[in-house]
Amino acid sequence: MRVKGANPILLVILLTVGAVVGGVLGEVFRQTVPILNYGKSVGLQPFTLDLSIIKLTFGFMLHLNLAGVIGLILAIFIFTRL
């Protein structure tokens, strides 16, 4: 559902804030509500490409827990209501 006149930068900011806040809450409450801290890691492990004159390191890891996913869903919900 496209929001009329919505700013895509605002969506990225809301998604980032939702994931970070959700992830932090999952870590904070991991002892009392352990299911919120259940998560998976996806991505590429860092690897290095050495071209003799330049050395490049590539990698990307995304660590999401259940609280972070809930934060992302809430961020999308808030964005559609703006």
ABEGO torsion letter per residue (X at the ends): XBBBGBBAAAAAAAAAAAAAAAAAAAAAAAAABAAAABBBBBEBBBBBBBAGABBBBBEBBBBBBAAAAAAAAAAAAAAAAX
